[in-house]
């Protein structure tokens, strides 16, 4: 086994975790290739946030299983018995024995006339966790790793086993590779697996100095002042990154995992129920490595970013918790990471933007004036049905705080259209908030009845028919108008652009994103991809912004 590919579906957290998986694979001597058909090991990192995402994940797994080297299907040879793992999360969340994760180590034949073991397919991520049984049943998948296991340990064991298969041709066809299963974690309050910084204590006080090493595991560098000690779970056991992230000019830095807020439409709390926060020293060390690898901009990401440093994402349980852990982290990153040009946050909610956080964001020039602020709905009635932790007025006050603190901030958002029971009046309330906030982009998507969520059971309230597309189109038109007006403000001004794409199909135009995240296209005789350049905005159209590079 010499090469691997990783195909990623879903959010920024998934993209970051794919980079971690790649680091582990490279540590075993494998070389990453772009074309899955040419890879000895194909990793499919799946998404399950919507029904459509789960379907795409299923299709991508099957496509990889059908596609052998050269496009033909690789036949199975010497199937090995399925091994059952006892790994799960909290005892209260443990699945029934019949649904526990299974690792299928079936040995695959090589291509006709070939001399090596055939390609293997590893399925991981959120769909592998939510639909584990289906992922295991798909004929030909070699292993399924879920968020409820120590992914780093299991991946290393699989690689050792598969490498042994390739090297030891005298191995008996039906031999079984025995794995040591992890003991179930000790009982305790859900939402704290022992690697989480204790709520109310500044994250920086619980960390120790570390030395740069690609083998360092995030959870192994926590200080001793934790609530309890328990096995590492899911991707929190994977290593820090120290190489340039594949295909990205901006580097994603995951600082938080897990959510227990239980929005009624969301399956993620069932898949990532334990909250975890990366210690400040670890995040600073990783950011230094990413900048040294060539990334000028870092995007902080997490499952519930505002819960960084907290034992829970539930606001009502955070009463009395002192400090603003994420503000402390931002201060550390902006003062301790030389060469960091930009720092961007992936998303925030009204309860996240405390005075301390706003002050920290405003205090550092590296923090860009672009904020993604998920709305989901502008109707209080719908927000209550969604189990969101804010009201319409809370959200509007947050918009005002951001507008007062920053010069012409770019604000983007998410909206769920046609949530069960959404009336025309309630949708108009959402439109009113979008109009008042003047979002430069709205990611509007239809409600997805994800099995396993409360909202999926409200079938009698589902909204059907062309009304869904009509509402999405109205939101798109409104945000396009606001985005065009926003970009026109900068005509004649100089913006800093991180160049992401070379010229080519755009008639020789290169382009990248400025501080406020809108793309700027420009001509230049040299390839500037990966560089930060100053561009004067010359012309703005409804579709694009054009500029000229200045000295």
LUMBABA-405578 format. One record per residue (C-alpha): residue in three letters; x, y, z. Coordinates in steps of 0.2 Angstrom, whole numbers. Example, Ala and Ser with C-alpha at 12.3 -4.5 7.8 and 13.67 -1.06 7.14 Angstrom:
# residues 2
NODE     r      c1      c2      c3
NODE   Ala      62     -22      39
NODE   Ser      68      -5      36
# end
This chain:
# residues 551
NODE     r      c1      c2      c3
NODE   Unk       0       0       0
NODE   Unk       9      16      -6
NODE   Unk      -4      29     -11
NODE   Unk     -20      36      -4
NODE   Unk     -34      49      -8
NODE   Unk     -47      58       3
NODE   Unk     -64      64      -3
NODE   Unk     -73      75       8
NODE   Unk     -91      80      10
NODE   Unk     -98      93      21
NODE   Unk     -92     107      32
NODE   Unk     -75     116      37
NODE   Unk     -73     104      52
NODE   Unk     -74      89      40
NODE   Unk     -61      97      29
NODE   Unk     -50     100      43
NODE   Unk     -52      82      49
NODE   Unk     -48      76      32
NODE   Unk     -31      85      33
NODE   Unk     -28      76      50
NODE   Unk     -32      59      42
NODE   Unk     -20      64      28
NODE   Unk      -6      68      41
NODE   Unk      -8      51      49
NODE   Unk      -8      42      32
NODE   Unk       8      52      27
NODE   Unk      16      47      43
NODE   Unk      14      29      38
NODE   Unk      23      32      22
NODE   Unk       9      34      10
NODE   Unk       8      47      -4
NODE   Unk      -7      57      -7
NODE   Unk     -14      57     -25
NODE   Unk     -29      67     -32
NODE   Unk     -37      54     -42
NODE   Unk     -45      41     -31
NODE   Unk     -44      28     -46
NODE   Unk     -25      28     -43
NODE   Unk     -25      27     -24
NODE   Unk     -22      11     -15
NODE   Unk     -32      17       0
NODE   Unk     -48      28      -3
NODE   Unk     -54      38      12
NODE   Unk     -72      44      10
NODE   Unk     -75      57      24
NODE   Unk     -94      59      24
NODE   Unk    -108      71      29
NODE   Unk    -125      68      37
NODE   Unk    -132      85      41
NODE   Unk    -146      83      28
NODE   Unk    -155      69      19
NODE   Unk    -146      75       3
NODE   Unk    -129      75      11
NODE   Unk    -132      57      18
NODE   Unk    -137      52       0
NODE   Unk    -122      60      -8
NODE   Unk    -111      51       5
NODE   Unk    -119      34       1
NODE   Unk    -117      37     -18
NODE   Unk     -99      42     -16
NODE   Unk     -95      27      -6
NODE   Unk    -103      16     -19
NODE   Unk     -94      25     -33
NODE   Unk     -77      21     -25
NODE   Unk     -82       3     -22
NODE   Unk     -87       1     -41
NODE   Unk     -71      10     -47
NODE   Unk     -56      -2     -47
NODE   Unk     -39       3     -54
NODE   Unk     -42       7     -72
NODE   Unk     -61       9     -69
NODE   Unk     -65     -10     -66
NODE   Unk     -72     -17     -51
NODE   Unk     -59     -25     -40
NODE   Unk     -65     -43     -35
NODE   Unk     -65     -48     -17
NODE   Unk     -53     -62     -11
NODE   Unk     -52     -71       5
NODE   Unk     -65     -62      15
NODE   Unk     -61     -60      33
NODE   Unk     -74     -61      47
NODE   Unk     -81     -45      53
NODE   Unk     -74     -38      70
NODE   Unk     -85     -30      82
NODE   Unk     -79     -15      92
NODE   Unk     -86     -11     109
NODE   Unk     -81       7     108
NODE   Unk     -95      20     111
NODE   Unk     -97      36     119
NODE   Unk    -106      39     136
NODE   Unk    -115      24     144
NODE   Unk    -131      33     141
NODE   Unk    -128      35     123
NODE   Unk    -121      17     120
NODE   Unk    -129       9     105
NODE   Unk    -137      -8     106
NODE   Unk    -125     -23     104
NODE   Unk    -133     -27      87
NODE   Unk    -128      -9      80
NODE   Unk    -111      -8      87
NODE   Unk     -98      -2      74
NODE   Unk     -90     -16      64
NODE   Unk     -73     -15      55
NODE   Unk     -73     -26      40
NODE   Unk     -55     -31      36
NODE   Unk     -60     -41      20
NODE   Unk     -44     -43       9
NODE   Unk     -46     -37      -8
NODE   Unk     -38     -44     -24
NODE   Unk     -26     -34     -34
NODE   Unk     -30     -29     -52
NODE   Unk     -29     -43     -65
NODE   Unk     -11     -48     -68
NODE   Unk      -6     -36     -54
NODE   Unk       6     -40     -39
NODE   Unk      -2     -30     -25
NODE   Unk     -17     -31     -14
NODE   Unk     -31     -21     -22
NODE   Unk     -38      -4     -17
NODE   Unk     -46      -2       0
NODE   Unk     -60       9       5
NODE   Unk     -62      17      22
NODE   Unk     -78      26      26
NODE   Unk     -78      39      41
NODE   Unk     -86      55      46
NODE   Unk    -104      59      51
NODE   Unk    -114      48      39
NODE   Unk    -103      33      44
NODE   Unk    -108      38      62
NODE   Unk    -127      41      59
NODE   Unk    -129      27      47
NODE   Unk    -116      15      53
NODE   Unk    -126      -1      49
NODE   Unk    -129       4      31
NODE   Unk    -111       9      29
NODE   Unk    -105      -8      35
NODE   Unk    -118     -17      24
NODE   Unk    -112      -9       8
NODE   Unk    -103     -23      -1
NODE   Unk     -84     -20      -2
NODE   Unk     -81      -7      11
NODE   Unk     -65     -12      21
NODE   Unk     -68      -2      37
NODE   Unk     -80      10      45
NODE   Unk     -74      22      58
NODE   Unk     -86      33      68
NODE   Unk     -85      48      79
NODE   Unk     -88      36      94
NODE   Unk     -71      28      92
NODE   Unk     -53      33      95
NODE   Unk     -51      37      76
NODE   Unk     -32      39      78
NODE   Unk     -29      22      87
NODE   Unk     -41      13      75
NODE   Unk     -34      20      59
NODE   Unk     -16      16      65
NODE   Unk     -21      -2      68
NODE   Unk     -30      -3      51
NODE   Unk     -14       3      42
NODE   Unk      -3      -9      52
NODE   Unk     -14     -23      47
NODE   Unk     -16     -18      29
NODE   Unk       2     -15      27
NODE   Unk       6     -32      35
NODE   Unk      -7     -40      22
NODE   Unk       3     -32       8
NODE   Unk      20     -37      15
NODE   Unk      16     -55      21
NODE   Unk       9     -65       6
NODE   Unk      10     -81      16
NODE   Unk      -3     -75      28
NODE   Unk     -17     -87      29
NODE   Unk     -33     -82      20
NODE   Unk     -45     -83      35
NODE   Unk     -33     -76      48
NODE   Unk     -41     -63      59
NODE   Unk     -32     -48      65
NODE   Unk     -36     -46      84
NODE   Unk     -39     -28      90
NODE   Unk     -38     -22     108
NODE   Unk     -55     -14     111
NODE   Unk     -56       1     122
NODE   Unk     -65       0     139
NODE   Unk     -82      11     139
NODE   Unk     -79      28     147
NODE   Unk     -83      30     165
NODE   Unk     -99      37     170
NODE   Unk    -101      56     172
NODE   Unk    -110      71     165
NODE   Unk    -112      70     146
NODE   Unk    -103      84     138
NODE   Unk     -86      82     147
NODE   Unk     -75      68     142
NODE   Unk     -60      73     153
NODE   Unk     -51      82     139
NODE   Unk     -62      97     140
NODE   Unk     -56     113     149
NODE   Unk     -66     115     165
NODE   Unk     -80     128     162
NODE   Unk     -76     145     170
NODE   Unk     -58     143     170
NODE   Unk     -48     152     156
NODE   Unk     -42     140     144
NODE   Unk     -24     146     144
NODE   Unk     -22     142     163
NODE   Unk     -25     123     159
NODE   Unk     -11     121     146
NODE   Unk       7     118     146
NODE   Unk      21     122     134
NODE   Unk      24     110     120
NODE   Unk      37     107     107
NODE   Unk      33     106      89
NODE   Unk      30      88      83
NODE   Unk      18      81      70
NODE   Unk      15      66      81
NODE   Unk       8      77      95
NODE   Unk     -10      73      99
NODE   Unk     -21      87     105
NODE   Unk     -28      78     119
NODE   Unk     -11      73     126
NODE   Unk      -6      91     129
NODE   Unk     -20      96     141
NODE   Unk     -15     101     158
NODE   Unk     -20      90     173
NODE   Unk     -34     101     179
NODE   Unk     -48      93     170
NODE   Unk     -64      86     177
NODE   Unk     -60      68     174
NODE   Unk     -49      57     163
NODE   Unk     -58      46     150
NODE   Unk     -53      38     133
NODE   Unk     -51      49     118
NODE   Unk     -66      49     106
NODE   Unk     -68      52      88
NODE   Unk     -57      65      79
NODE   Unk     -51      74      95
NODE   Unk     -37      61      96
NODE   Unk     -30      65      79
NODE   Unk     -13      75      78
NODE   Unk     -10      94      76
NODE   Unk      -7      99      58
NODE   Unk      10     106      52
NODE   Unk       9     105      33
NODE   Unk       0     116      20
NODE   Unk     -18     111      18
NODE   Unk     -22     103       2
NODE   Unk     -30     115     -11
NODE   Unk     -33     129       2
NODE   Unk     -25     147       3
NODE   Unk     -34     149      20
NODE   Unk     -30     136      33
NODE   Unk     -44     129      44
NODE   Unk     -40     127      62
NODE   Unk     -52     117      72
NODE   Unk     -53     123      90
NODE   Unk     -69     115      96
NODE   Unk     -79      99      94
NODE   Unk     -96      93     100
NODE   Unk    -114     101     103
NODE   Unk    -127      97     116
NODE   Unk    -139     111     111
NODE   Unk    -151      99     102
NODE   Unk    -159     110      88
NODE   Unk    -174     100      83
NODE   Unk    -168      99      65
NODE   Unk    -150      94      68
NODE   Unk    -143      77      70
NODE   Unk    -125      82      75
NODE   Unk    -128      82      94
NODE   Unk    -131      63      92
NODE   Unk    -115      61      82
NODE   Unk    -104      72      91
NODE   Unk    -112      74     109
NODE   Unk     -96      77     119
NODE   Unk     -89      95     120
NODE   Unk     -70      97     118
NODE   Unk     -59     112     116
NODE   Unk     -42     113     110
NODE   Unk     -30     121     123
NODE   Unk     -24     139     119
NODE   Unk      -5     133     118
NODE   Unk     -10     119     106
NODE   Unk     -20     131      95
NODE   Unk      -5     144      95
NODE   Unk       7     130      91
NODE   Unk      -3     123      77
NODE   Unk      -6     141      70
NODE   Unk      12     144      70
NODE   Unk      15     128      60
NODE   Unk       1     133      47
NODE   Unk       9     150      45
NODE   Unk      26     143      43
NODE   Unk      19     131      30
NODE   Unk      13     146      19
NODE   Unk      -4     150      25
NODE   Unk      -7     169      28
NODE   Unk     -25     167      34
NODE   Unk     -32     155      47
NODE   Unk     -51     152      49
NODE   Unk     -56     146      67
NODE   Unk     -69     132      65
NODE   Unk     -79     120      77
NODE   Unk     -95     112      78
NODE   Unk    -102     125      90
NODE   Unk     -88     138      90
NODE   Unk     -96     149     103
NODE   Unk     -95     135     116
NODE   Unk     -76     135     115
NODE   Unk     -69     133     133
NODE   Unk     -86     128     139
NODE   Unk     -93     112     146
NODE   Unk    -109     114     137
NODE   Unk    -117     124     122
NODE   Unk    -133     127     132
NODE   Unk    -134     145     137
NODE   Unk    -145     142     152
NODE   Unk    -131     131     160
NODE   Unk    -118     144     157
NODE   Unk    -125     156     169
NODE   Unk    -111     161     181
NODE   Unk     -97     155     170
NODE   Unk     -84     169     170
NODE   Unk     -73     175     156
NODE   Unk     -73     173     138
NODE   Unk     -62     158     133
NODE   Unk     -63     162     114
NODE   Unk     -58     180     117
NODE   Unk     -43     174     127
NODE   Unk     -38     162     112
NODE   Unk     -40     176      99
NODE   Unk     -29     187     110
NODE   Unk     -16     173     110
NODE   Unk     -16     169      92
NODE   Unk     -15     188      87
NODE   Unk       0     191      98
NODE   Unk       9     175      98
NODE   Unk       9     169      80
NODE   Unk      21     179      69
NODE   Unk      16     181      51
NODE   Unk      -2     179      54
NODE   Unk     -10     191      42
NODE   Unk     -29     187      44
NODE   Unk     -39     178      57
NODE   Unk     -57     174      53
NODE   Unk     -71     165      63
NODE   Unk     -82     152      55
NODE   Unk     -98     157      63
NODE   Unk    -106     165      79
NODE   Unk    -123     167      87
NODE   Unk    -130     181      98
NODE   Unk    -125     173     114
NODE   Unk    -107     171     108
NODE   Unk    -104     190     105
NODE   Unk    -101     195     123
NODE   Unk     -93     212     126
NODE   Unk     -77     204     130
NODE   Unk     -77     195     113
NODE   Unk     -82     210     103
NODE   Unk     -68     220     112
NODE   Unk     -55     206     108
NODE   Unk     -61     205      90
NODE   Unk     -60     224      88
NODE   Unk     -43     225      96
NODE   Unk     -33     215      84
NODE   Unk     -30     221      66
NODE   Unk     -28     202      60
NODE   Unk     -47     199      64
NODE   Unk     -56     203      47
NODE   Unk     -72     212      47
NODE   Unk     -82     198      40
NODE   Unk     -94     188      51
NODE   Unk    -105     173      47
NODE   Unk    -120     174      59
NODE   Unk    -132     160      56
NODE   Unk    -150     166      57
NODE   Unk    -161     151      52
NODE   Unk    -177     160      54
NODE   Unk    -183     178      58
NODE   Unk    -199     172      66
NODE   Unk    -199     169      85
NODE   Unk    -212     156      83
NODE   Unk    -201     146      71
NODE   Unk    -185     149      82
NODE   Unk    -194     141      97
NODE   Unk    -199     126      86
NODE   Unk    -181     125      81
NODE   Unk    -175     126      99
NODE   Unk    -163     140      94
NODE   Unk    -156     149     109
NODE   Unk    -161     167     104
NODE   Unk    -175     177      99
NODE   Unk    -177     189      84
NODE   Unk    -173     204      95
NODE   Unk    -158     195     102
NODE   Unk    -152     193      84
NODE   Unk    -155     210      78
NODE   Unk    -146     217      93
NODE   Unk    -131     206      88
NODE   Unk    -131     214      71
NODE   Unk    -131     231      78
NODE   Unk    -116     227      90
NODE   Unk    -106     221      75
NODE   Unk    -111     236      64
NODE   Unk    -106     248      78
NODE   Unk     -89     239      82
NODE   Unk     -83     238      64
NODE   Unk     -81     248      48
NODE   Unk     -93     242      35
NODE   Unk     -93     223      41
NODE   Unk     -98     210      29
NODE   Unk    -111     199      36
NODE   Unk    -117     182      29
NODE   Unk    -130     170      36
NODE   Unk    -139     154      34
NODE   Unk    -158     152      33
NODE   Unk    -168     136      33
NODE   Unk    -183     138      22
NODE   Unk    -200     129      24
NODE   Unk    -197     123      42
NODE   Unk    -212     113      47
NODE   Unk    -227     124      50
NODE   Unk    -218     140      42
NODE   Unk    -232     151      36
NODE   Unk    -231     165      23
NODE   Unk    -231     178      37
NODE   Unk    -217     169      47
NODE   Unk    -206     168      31
NODE   Unk    -209     187      28
NODE   Unk    -203     190      46
NODE   Unk    -187     181      40
NODE   Unk    -186     192      25
NODE   Unk    -188     207      36
NODE   Unk    -173     202      46
NODE   Unk    -162     199      31
NODE   Unk    -167     216      24
NODE   Unk    -163     225      40
NODE   Unk    -146     216      42
NODE   Unk    -142     219      24
NODE   Unk    -133     202      22
NODE   Unk    -120     201       8
NODE   Unk    -124     183       6
NODE   Unk    -138     171      12
NODE   Unk    -136     153      11
NODE   Unk    -154     148      10
NODE   Unk    -158     129       9
NODE   Unk    -174     120      11
NODE   Unk    -178     111      27
NODE   Unk    -172      93      27
NODE   Unk    -182      80      38
NODE   Unk    -166      71      44
NODE   Unk    -171      54      52
NODE   Unk    -167      54      71
NODE   Unk    -172      72      74
NODE   Unk    -188      79      82
NODE   Unk    -193      90      67
NODE   Unk    -192      75      55
NODE   Unk    -207      68      65
NODE   Unk    -218      83      61
NODE   Unk    -224      77      45
NODE   Unk    -241      84      46
NODE   Unk    -233     102      46
NODE   Unk    -221      99      31
NODE   Unk    -222     113      18
NODE   Unk    -223     106       1
NODE   Unk    -224     112     -17
NODE   Unk    -216     126     -27
NODE   Unk    -218     138     -12
NODE   Unk    -201     132      -6
NODE   Unk    -191     137     -22
NODE   Unk    -201     153     -22
NODE   Unk    -195     158      -5
NODE   Unk    -177     152      -8
NODE   Unk    -177     163     -24
NODE   Unk    -184     178     -15
NODE   Unk    -170     177      -2
NODE   Unk    -157     175     -15
NODE   Unk    -163     190     -25
NODE   Unk    -163     201      -9
NODE   Unk    -145     195      -3
NODE   Unk    -139     198     -21
NODE   Unk    -145     216     -21
NODE   Unk    -137     219      -4
NODE   Unk    -121     211      -9
NODE   Unk    -120     222     -25
NODE   Unk    -123     238     -15
NODE   Unk    -111     233      -2
NODE   Unk     -97     230     -15
NODE   Unk    -100     246     -24
NODE   Unk     -95     255      -8
NODE   Unk     -77     250     -11
NODE   Unk     -76     257     -29
NODE   Unk     -60     267     -29
NODE   Unk     -53     260     -13
NODE   Unk     -38     248     -11
NODE   Unk     -42     231      -3
NODE   Unk     -30     217       2
NODE   Unk     -33     201      -8
NODE   Unk     -27     184      -4
NODE   Unk     -25     177     -22
NODE   Unk     -33     160     -23
NODE   Unk     -35     156     -42
NODE   Unk     -24     158     -57
NODE   Unk     -30     166     -73
NODE   Unk     -37     154     -86
NODE   Unk     -56     152     -90
NODE   Unk     -59     170     -84
NODE   Unk     -49     177     -99
NODE   Unk     -33     178     -90
NODE   Unk     -40     185     -74
NODE   Unk     -34     180     -57
NODE   Unk     -44     182     -42
NODE   Unk     -45     180     -23
NODE   Unk     -55     186      -8
NODE   Unk     -52     202       1
NODE   Unk     -54     205      20
NODE   Unk     -73     207      18
NODE   Unk     -73     190       9
NODE   Unk     -80     196      -8
NODE   Unk     -69     190     -23
NODE   Unk     -59     203     -33
NODE   Unk     -54     199     -51
NODE   Unk     -38     207     -59
NODE   Unk     -25     205     -73
NODE   Unk      -7     203     -69
NODE   Unk       7     195     -79
NODE   Unk      14     185     -65
NODE   Unk       5     171     -56
NODE   Unk       1     177     -39
NODE   Unk      -8     162     -31
NODE   Unk      -4     161     -13
NODE   Unk       2     179     -11
NODE   Unk      -7     194      -3
NODE   Unk      -8     209     -15
NODE   Unk     -16     226     -14
NODE   Unk     -29     229     -27
NODE   Unk     -39     245     -31
NODE   Unk     -57     241     -35
NODE   Unk     -61     249     -52
NODE   Unk     -77     241     -58
NODE   Unk     -92     233     -49
NODE   Unk    -105     223     -58
NODE   Unk    -120     213     -50
NODE   Unk    -110     197     -53
NODE   Unk     -91     202     -50
NODE   Unk     -79     215     -43
NODE   Unk     -64     220     -54
NODE   Unk     -48     229     -49
NODE   Unk     -30     233     -53
NODE   Unk     -15     228     -43
NODE   Unk      -6     243     -35
NODE   Unk      12     244     -28
# end
